[in-house]
């Protein structure tokens, strides 16, 4: 069979499962790019220029009329990408339902903190700030159940959710939709967060927002609790007249492998380059944080009219670069059928706009939780959750944490080994836990703390200090 016949077979399967023609058109675009060969997905180093001299939040803060900023903020809608299940942490529900920390004796999940941030802004500033989640077919029911049970959250005239499309995983060996009878749900996947744009177009949300007087979108990930609505950034974005603005942060060595912004030599436009789009020969340059100093936080500001016009010109399917993810049909079973998932990145849309810009933000606006290592820091005493639902820390320079993935990667295993709370990190430079350790109450890490694998389940008693030599001895040494 030809590639076109394989693509048509995929489209047929999508129709049989009730997928819309918009979803099929988007998938057909991704499949066509993949079928032409992976070389089309590379963004070569010789074809781009490094992004430099991005204005910082601190610089623009001094230029903003903060009373006037409320007016720009009142024209902003808040969209949260909420399609992830957190399968990398062993979750089977929406990742945003994972408890992060307590606030006034109440367990606060990602979703609770997001809603708290929105309600605080509405009440303090008198702005509508509509909140819409882009859920997936796997997270919609869980998310809506929580929102309906949140008495202070009301939003009747603007939808609280749009549901992103889904697409078949492709059997690498055949180029056809994979078959996995024992778990048919695993035959499907979301097409990456770049699907937001087609979903916005198909849902009609852009028109609804425009008719309500909204002019700007602020979009961010639900697992990034630092990405709070900001009247300062809303006013700055309005002042620039730019159609698209990406929040970026300064890369550190820990960020070498993340997506970063560059400028196309051919078009002069900004581009998002993910590491999966970096040719092996260019990897050293791409990971050089001196050469490419900014990474993408995946928090975006977009003018509704500019996005609507762009989508109309492409019939709802933006020509975003294709990301090819190689996996197995069952992510937990490496022996299951090898598949590819065809995805796009939301931030890649920056390359479709003339005069798009970036703004440099501090780490306080980038607090993602991708692994239990990240969650370990979020639950620690490094953070305080304020009454305005801000995750507050002294300097936002965090210790490097490495937890033994055999015992801490899965959230249930993680919780079992920290039955009271995670240890104190106030004096820690780094933490490395090797082996199976369970922790008592009021344990503190300091310096470059290490716990070695004892070859058996081990316990850190209440009140102990753990440092470079492990558990600190409790006797005086002569």
URLINMO-V403343 format. One record per residue. N is the residue number from 1. RES is the residue in one letter. NEAR is the number of other ideal C-beta (glycine too) atoms within 8 Angstrom. D_FIRST is the distance of its C-alpha to the first C-alpha in Angstrom with 1 decimal. Layout:
BEGIN
N|RES|NEAR|D_FIRST + N|RES|NEAR|D_FIRST
END
This chain:
BEGIN
1|X|5|0.0 + 2|X|5|3.8 + 3|X|9|6.7 + 4|X|6|8.1 + 5|X|8|6.0 + 6|X|14|6.7 + 7|X|12|10.1 + 8|X|8|10.7 + 9|X|11|10.2 + 10|X|16|12.8 + 11|X|11|14.9 + 12|X|8|15.1 + 13|X|10|16.3 + 14|X|13|18.8 + 15|X|9|20.1 + 16|X|6|20.6 + 17|X|6|22.7 + 18|X|4|24.7 + 19|X|10|23.6 + 20|X|7|25.0 + 21|X|5|23.3 + 22|X|12|24.9 + 23|X|13|23.3 + 24|X|12|19.8 + 25|X|11|20.6 + 26|X|15|21.8 + 27|X|16|18.8 + 28|X|11|16.4 + 29|X|10|18.7 + 30|X|14|18.6 + 31|X|14|14.8 + 32|X|10|14.7 + 33|X|11|17.4 + 34|X|12|15.9 + 35|X|10|12.6 + 36|X|6|14.9 + 37|X|5|16.6 + 38|X|7|19.6 + 39|X|5|22.1 + 40|X|8|22.1 + 41|X|12|23.7 + 42|X|9|26.7 + 43|X|11|30.1 + 44|X|8|32.0 + 45|X|9|35.7 + 46|X|5|36.6 + 47|X|8|35.2 + 48|X|13|37.3 + 49|X|7|41.0 + 50|X|9|42.6 + 51|X|14|43.9 + 52|X|5|47.7 + 53|X|3|50.8 + 54|X|10|49.4 + 55|X|7|52.3 + 56|X|9|53.2 + 57|X|12|54.0 + 58|X|7|57.6 + 59|X|8|58.0 + 60|X|13|56.7 + 61|X|8|58.7 + 62|X|6|61.9 + 63|X|7|60.9 + 64|X|12|60.1 + 65|X|6|62.5 + 66|X|9|61.8 + 67|X|5|63.5 + 68|X|9|61.3 + 69|X|13|58.2 + 70|X|12|58.5 + 71|X|8|57.7 + 72|X|14|54.4 + 73|X|16|53.6 + 74|X|11|54.3 + 75|X|11|51.5 + 76|X|15|48.9 + 77|X|14|46.4 + 78|X|11|45.2 + 79|X|13|41.5 + 80|X|14|40.6 + 81|X|14|37.1 + 82|X|13|37.3 + 83|X|11|33.8 + 84|X|11|34.2 + 85|X|11|35.1 + 86|X|13|36.6 + 87|X|9|34.5 + 88|X|7|35.5 + 89|X|14|39.0 + 90|X|11|38.2 + 91|X|10|38.6 + 92|X|5|36.9 + 93|X|9|38.4 + 94|X|14|38.5 + 95|X|14|39.6 + 96|X|14|42.2 + 97|X|11|44.0 + 98|X|13|45.0 + 99|X|6|48.7 + 100|X|13|49.7 + 101|X|9|53.5 + 102|X|8|56.5 + 103|X|8|58.5 + 104|X|4|61.9 + 105|X|4|61.1 + 106|X|7|57.8 + 107|X|5|54.4 + 108|X|12|52.4 + 109|X|12|48.6 + 110|X|14|46.4 + 111|X|13|46.3 + 112|X|11|50.1 + 113|X|14|50.7 + 114|X|13|48.4 + 115|X|12|50.1 + 116|X|11|53.4 + 117|X|13|52.7 + 118|X|13|51.9 + 119|X|10|54.9 + 120|X|11|57.2 + 121|X|12|56.1 + 122|X|11|56.5 + 123|X|7|60.0 + 124|X|7|61.4 + 125|X|10|60.2 + 126|X|7|60.0 + 127|X|10|56.4 + 128|X|7|53.8 + 129|X|13|51.0 + 130|X|11|48.3 + 131|X|14|45.9 + 132|X|14|42.3 + 133|X|12|39.9 + 134|X|15|36.2 + 135|X|15|35.2 + 136|X|13|31.9 + 137|X|9|31.1 + 138|X|7|32.7 + 139|X|16|35.9 + 140|X|11|36.9 + 141|X|6|39.0 + 142|X|10|40.9 + 143|X|16|41.7 + 144|X|11|42.9 + 145|X|8|45.1 + 146|X|12|46.9 + 147|X|11|47.4 + 148|X|6|48.8 + 149|X|6|51.2 + 150|X|9|52.5 + 151|X|4|55.6 + 152|X|5|56.2 + 153|X|10|52.8 + 154|X|4|52.6 + 155|X|8|50.1 + 156|X|4|50.0 + 157|X|4|49.0 + 158|X|12|46.0 + 159|X|8|43.1 + 160|X|9|43.3 + 161|X|11|39.5 + 162|X|12|36.2 + 163|X|9|33.1 + 164|X|14|30.2 + 165|X|14|26.6 + 166|X|11|24.3 + 167|X|17|20.6 + 168|X|12|18.1 + 169|X|15|18.1 + 170|X|15|14.8 + 171|X|13|14.1 + 172|X|9|14.1 + 173|X|6|12.5 + 174|X|6|9.2 + 175|X|10|9.4 + 176|X|9|10.0 + 177|X|11|13.6 + 178|X|12|15.7 + 179|X|6|17.6 + 180|X|12|21.3 + 181|X|5|23.3 + 182|X|3|26.6 + 183|X|8|26.6 + 184|X|6|24.2 + 185|X|5|26.0 + 186|X|9|24.7 + 187|X|12|21.1 + 188|X|9|22.3 + 189|X|8|24.0 + 190|X|12|25.8 + 191|X|16|24.3 + 192|X|10|27.4 + 193|X|13|30.7 + 194|X|14|29.5 + 195|X|13|28.3 + 196|X|13|32.1 + 197|X|14|32.0 + 198|X|15|29.4 + 199|X|13|31.3 + 200|X|12|34.6 + 201|X|10|33.4 + 202|X|9|32.0 + 203|X|8|35.0 + 204|X|6|37.5 + 205|X|11|39.5 + 206|X|12|40.2 + 207|X|8|42.0 + 208|X|10|43.9 + 209|X|13|45.1 + 210|X|12|46.1 + 211|X|6|48.1 + 212|X|10|49.9 + 213|X|6|51.0 + 214|X|12|48.7 + 215|X|10|47.6 + 216|X|15|46.1 + 217|X|13|43.5 + 218|X|15|44.1 + 219|X|12|41.0 + 220|X|13|41.0 + 221|X|11|39.6 + 222|X|14|41.4 + 223|X|12|41.9 + 224|X|13|43.8 + 225|X|13|47.3 + 226|X|11|48.7 + 227|X|11|46.8 + 228|X|9|49.6 + 229|X|12|50.2 + 230|X|9|52.5 + 231|X|12|54.8 + 232|X|12|55.4 + 233|X|14|51.8 + 234|X|17|51.5 + 235|X|16|54.4 + 236|X|12|53.3 + 237|X|12|49.9 + 238|X|11|51.6 + 239|X|8|54.1 + 240|X|8|51.4 + 241|X|5|49.7 + 242|X|11|46.4 + 243|X|10|43.3 + 244|X|14|41.8 + 245|X|14|43.6 + 246|X|18|42.2 + 247|X|16|44.5 + 248|X|14|44.4 + 249|X|14|46.5 + 250|X|7|47.8 + 251|X|12|45.6 + 252|X|6|47.2 + 253|X|5|46.1 + 254|X|5|44.6 + 255|X|10|42.3 + 256|X|8|41.0 + 257|X|5|37.4 + 258|X|9|37.1 + 259|X|10|35.8 + 260|X|13|38.2 + 261|X|16|38.9 + 262|X|13|38.8 + 263|X|12|39.3 + 264|X|13|36.9 + 265|X|8|38.6 + 266|X|5|36.5 + 267|X|5|37.2 + 268|X|6|40.2 + 269|X|12|38.7 + 270|X|14|38.7 + 271|X|13|35.4 + 272|X|14|34.6 + 273|X|13|33.1 + 274|X|10|31.9 + 275|X|10|32.0 + 276|X|8|28.2 + 277|X|10|28.1 + 278|X|13|30.7 + 279|X|8|29.6 + 280|X|5|31.1 + 281|X|4|33.4 + 282|X|10|34.8 + 283|X|10|35.4 + 284|X|6|39.1 + 285|X|9|39.8 + 286|X|12|37.9 + 287|X|8|39.9 + 288|X|8|43.1 + 289|X|11|45.0 + 290|X|4|47.6 + 291|X|7|45.1 + 292|X|13|43.1 + 293|X|10|45.7 + 294|X|14|44.1 + 295|X|12|41.5 + 296|X|12|39.8 + 297|X|14|41.4 + 298|X|11|38.8 + 299|X|15|41.7 + 300|X|15|41.3 + 301|X|14|43.5 + 302|X|13|41.9 + 303|X|11|43.6 + 304|X|14|42.4 + 305|X|8|42.7 + 306|X|11|40.9 + 307|X|14|38.0 + 308|X|11|37.9 + 309|X|8|38.0 + 310|X|11|35.2 + 311|X|14|32.9 + 312|X|8|33.8 + 313|X|6|32.8 + 314|X|9|29.3 + 315|X|6|29.0 + 316|X|12|29.3 + 317|X|10|26.5 + 318|X|12|28.0 + 319|X|6|26.0 + 320|X|11|26.9 + 321|X|10|25.7 + 322|X|12|22.9 + 323|X|13|24.0 + 324|X|12|21.5 + 325|X|9|23.1 + 326|X|7|22.0 + 327|X|10|23.4 + 328|X|11|23.1 + 329|X|12|22.3 + 330|X|9|26.0 + 331|X|6|27.9 + 332|X|4|30.8 + 333|X|7|29.0 + 334|X|4|27.7 + 335|X|4|26.3 + 336|X|8|23.9 + 337|X|9|20.1 + 338|X|9|19.6 + 339|X|13|18.2 + 340|X|11|18.5 + 341|X|12|20.4 + 342|X|15|20.2 + 343|X|13|23.7 + 344|X|15|26.2 + 345|X|14|30.0 + 346|X|14|32.6 + 347|X|11|34.8 + 348|X|13|32.3 + 349|X|13|33.2 + 350|X|15|36.4 + 351|X|13|34.6 + 352|X|9|34.2 + 353|X|13|37.9 + 354|X|5|40.6 + 355|X|7|43.8 + 356|X|14|42.3 + 357|X|10|44.6 + 358|X|13|45.1 + 359|X|15|48.1 + 360|X|12|49.0 + 361|X|13|50.0 + 362|X|8|51.7 + 363|X|9|50.2 + 364|X|11|51.9 + 365|X|15|49.1 + 366|X|13|46.4 + 367|X|12|46.8 + 368|X|9|43.4 + 369|X|12|42.9 + 370|X|6|39.7 + 371|X|9|41.1 + 372|X|12|44.2 + 373|X|10|45.7 + 374|X|11|45.8 + 375|X|14|47.0 + 376|X|14|49.8 + 377|X|13|51.2 + 378|X|13|50.9 + 379|X|11|52.8 + 380|X|11|55.5 + 381|X|6|58.8 + 382|X|9|57.3 + 383|X|12|56.5 + 384|X|6|58.6 + 385|X|13|57.1 + 386|X|7|59.5 + 387|X|4|60.6 + 388|X|8|58.3 + 389|X|11|55.4 + 390|X|8|55.0 + 391|X|12|54.0 + 392|X|8|56.9 + 393|X|10|57.6 + 394|X|4|60.2 + 395|X|4|58.1 + 396|X|9|54.4 + 397|X|4|54.2 + 398|X|9|53.0 + 399|X|10|53.2 + 400|X|8|50.2 + 401|X|12|49.2 + 402|X|9|47.3 + 403|X|13|47.2 + 404|X|11|46.1 + 405|X|6|42.6 + 406|X|6|43.2 + 407|X|11|45.9 + 408|X|14|45.5 + 409|X|13|41.9 + 410|X|9|41.6 + 411|X|12|43.9 + 412|X|7|45.6 + 413|X|11|46.5 + 414|X|15|47.6 + 415|X|8|49.9 + 416|X|8|51.3 + 417|X|12|52.5 + 418|X|12|54.1 + 419|X|7|55.9 + 420|X|7|58.4 + 421|X|6|56.8 + 422|X|8|55.4 + 423|X|12|58.1 + 424|X|11|59.8 + 425|X|14|58.1 + 426|X|7|60.9 + 427|X|8|62.1 + 428|X|12|58.8 + 429|X|6|57.2 + 430|X|10|54.3 + 431|X|13|53.4 + 432|X|10|51.6 + 433|X|11|51.5 + 434|X|8|50.5 + 435|X|12|50.5 + 436|X|11|51.3 + 437|X|12|54.1 + 438|X|12|55.5 + 439|X|12|57.9 + 440|X|12|61.1 + 441|X|7|62.7 + 442|X|8|63.8 + 443|X|14|62.1 + 444|X|11|62.0 + 445|X|14|60.0 + 446|X|9|61.6 + 447|X|8|60.8 + 448|X|8|57.8 + 449|X|13|57.7 + 450|X|12|56.1 + 451|X|13|56.0 + 452|X|7|55.1 + 453|X|7|53.2 + 454|X|6|55.9 + 455|X|4|53.7 + 456|X|5|54.6 + 457|X|6|54.7 + 458|X|10|57.3 + 459|X|8|59.3 + 460|X|13|60.8 + 461|X|6|64.0 + 462|X|7|65.2 + 463|X|7|66.6 + 464|X|11|65.4 + 465|X|9|64.5 + 466|X|15|61.6 + 467|X|12|61.5 + 468|X|7|60.6 + 469|X|5|62.3 + 470|X|9|60.8 + 471|X|8|63.2 + 472|X|9|66.5 + 473|X|5|69.3 + 474|X|3|71.9 + 475|X|4|75.0 + 476|X|3|76.8 + 477|X|4|76.4 + 478|X|2|79.6
END
